[in-house]
Each structure stands twice: as structure tokens, then as C-alpha cells.
Amino acid sequence: MIDIAMDKFIPVCEPLLAGNELKYVTEAVETGWISSSGKFVTQFEGQFAAYSDCKFGVAVCNGTIALHLALLALGIGKDDEVIIPTFTMIASAFAVCYSGAKPVFVDADKDTWNIDVTKIEEKITPKTKAIMPVHIFGKMCDMDAIKALADKYHLYIIEDAAEAHGALYKGKKAGSFSDIAAFSFFANKNITTGEGGMVITNNKEVYDRARYFKNVCFPLDGPRNYQHDDIGYNYRMSNVVAAIGLAQVEKADDYRAMRIRNHELYKNYLADVPGIIFQSEPEEGCMDVCWMNTIVIDPVKYGHNKDELIAHLKENGIDTRLLFTGMHKQKAMKDFGCDCSGEYPVCEWLTENGFYLPSGSGLKINEIDSICKLIRDFYSRHI
Ligand SMILES: Cc1ncc(COP(=O)(O)O)c(C=O)c1O
């Protein structure tokens, strides 16, 4: 194994901009098309939607507002409830709050770490309007089960696919299962624009509503007479940002393969270290896109808890990140009036014992090797 030099720092995730990014951005700047009008916005929307097996895409400033726009496009608001996993990034819950609806929480499944589909039905009430499955770390939720519930109770599905660009469930792409899906292109995502987001849909009416609300409710077809019938938002993505996005989509399959390769290396190198738990393997016909390489530590078997391991990695120049704290534990959610009572043991186990390892698409094999060596050696030290 090759050791990392002591002065080398491995960040948890560096963006990889290895295609036409500079060329397209330069073109946007040189031609003066730097606002939200411009060919890169349209091309990025079209190509990312097509990559995700959807007809329509609406590019916006980030993934959080993509989720808000998705809710607006479906007309979800005051007095409605939306079911979300408690184990998610807070943006999923905040977006529901922005819409005026209430997030309702469901625990995670202990193997997939996605929403536990066996616990959704008990949370459905007459106020429930939608289920928001979140494909955690790039692993698709059990969409068959979610679709069956949505059909039974006439609910919308809004996929929070922020972490799952190009993931597959039984041969179908993330984002293509729902009435509308939201993606993030934050700097650590498999496809990035630094900051950015998109909603995608196959429904023309929903697409039009998303375009309408995104652009301060200017009429889509009428004259720009500055008459506005609804409260709108400026959620537009600039052509400069979309130029980066287009270059990234052109490389989407390469970047996806790199993330999957990273994950396989971590799993191989750590396979025989006791007490290291990974997210479950994808089922037949499914593909996880391994956004972040997350491990959960069993402190009894590993001999150290996750905080000790994180500190050890930090001393050796390895950056890590903690996992999400459950929505039911958030003061903001309690203050908003969400029901935060009940038990969420899987989420709490993940928060308590898990963390991310470096995961960028451009990570080198010898870097993963060295990180795993540190984890392995630290285990041996307690024996
Ligand atoms: C599951 C999930 N939803 C939503 C978001 C929000 O995306 P953004 O940071 O682009 O606003 C993120 C971002 O990391 C996320 O992981």
C-alpha cells in the first residue's frame, strides 16, 4: 500500500470539471449571454431531462428551491401534509415548510437507509397530498412500494433525487418515477454546477407551472405587461452556470462510473475489517450511484467509536463529514409545528455511528487504498 504524505489533505469531495466547462463558460461570457436567457440553459434542461428519461427540465438556482418549485408546481400548500424520511438533508423538510404544508416523518430502513416503506401507510391522513422519497446517497428507494401507496391513496410522488443523478431502479432512471422530481447540482454532487438545481417531469401541465412560478409568475405565453396573478419566485439559473451543467451532463456516465468504482474499492479494501457497515447492495436491475461513501461503525466490533475514527483520520489528513441529524430532532421542525414525537431508531443509529469518507469522482486509487489502510490499522490497534 502507498502511504499518504503527512502534508497531503484529502477533502471529502472535490468537484471534477474535466470536460467542456471552460469552453462553454467562455462562450457565454464572450457572447454576453450571462443571465437566464441563453442556449446553455435550454440545452442543459433538455439534456439533463433526457439523461433522466424525462421529457421536460426546468433549471433553477439550487436543489432546495427545486424541491420548493416541485411542490408549487403540484399546488401543494397550506393545510397539506407531505411524507418525507426523517433521515434526510434538511432541504427536503424546509422545502415543504416553504410551501406552507407540513412535513411528516418516517424512519429509515436499516439496510437501505432510505425511507422505510412499511412505515409510510400509518402516517397517511386525509391531509396527506404527497410522498417525497429521498434516494439517500444515490440509492433508489423502493419505488414499487411507494407507487402502490400513492395509487391507493391518490397521492403525488415528488422524488428528492438530489443525490441520485443517473441512478436506476429496475432499469428506470431516478426522477422518472414521479409527478415531478428535484435534483441538486451542488459542488459535491455527481453532476455539479457549483450551485444549481433542476426539476424534471413528463407532465406538460406540471412543467408549465414550474416555469411559471420560477420566473416570478410572468405569463408564459402572454405579453410582458407586468401583470402578475400569483405570488412568484425568481428561481432562474444563469446561462453561465448552465454552461457548466451542460459540460457535466456530457460526462455524466463517466462521472457515475468513477463514483461507483470508488465505492467498490472502499468495499473491497474494508471487507474484512470487523464493525464497518455499508449501505446494502442494489437489487437486480438497480444501480446505486454512490454519491457519498458512507460507513456506519459498530463500536463493539470495531473497537473504537465513529468519533475516535474520525479524529484519527483527521490527524492523518483525511476529511470526513457527519451524517444527517433526523428531522424529528430539529428545533426548526418542532417550532414549525411538526409532530416530532415517536421513535426513529434507525435514523438515530445512523446519525450516532455513521460518517462520509472522501468520495469525489476524481479520487485516486492509491488515496482510497491509504484511507482504508488507516481504518484497518486503527482497528488493529485496539486488539
Ligand atoms: C437529499 C437532498 N435534498 C436536497 C438537497 C438540497 O440541494 P442544494 O444544496 O442544492 O440546495 C440536498 C443537498 O445536498 C440533498 O442532499
The ligand as a Gaussian input file, in Angstrom:
#p B3LYP/6-31G(d) Opt

LIG

0 1
 C      -31.323000      14.892000      -0.215000
 C      -31.061000      16.333000      -0.536000
 N      -32.090000      17.119000      -0.844000
 C      -31.913000      18.411000      -1.159000
 C      -30.661000      18.973000      -1.170000
 C      -30.528000      20.439000      -1.429000
 O      -29.744000      20.771000      -2.515000
 P      -28.952000      22.152000      -2.558000
 O      -27.824000      22.073000      -1.604000
 O      -28.513000      22.250000      -3.980000
 O      -29.920000      23.238000      -2.206000
 C      -29.554000      18.190000      -0.876000
 C      -28.207000      18.767000      -0.910000
 O      -27.208000      18.252000      -0.554000
 C      -29.749000      16.830000      -0.541000
 O      -28.722000      16.034000      -0.225000

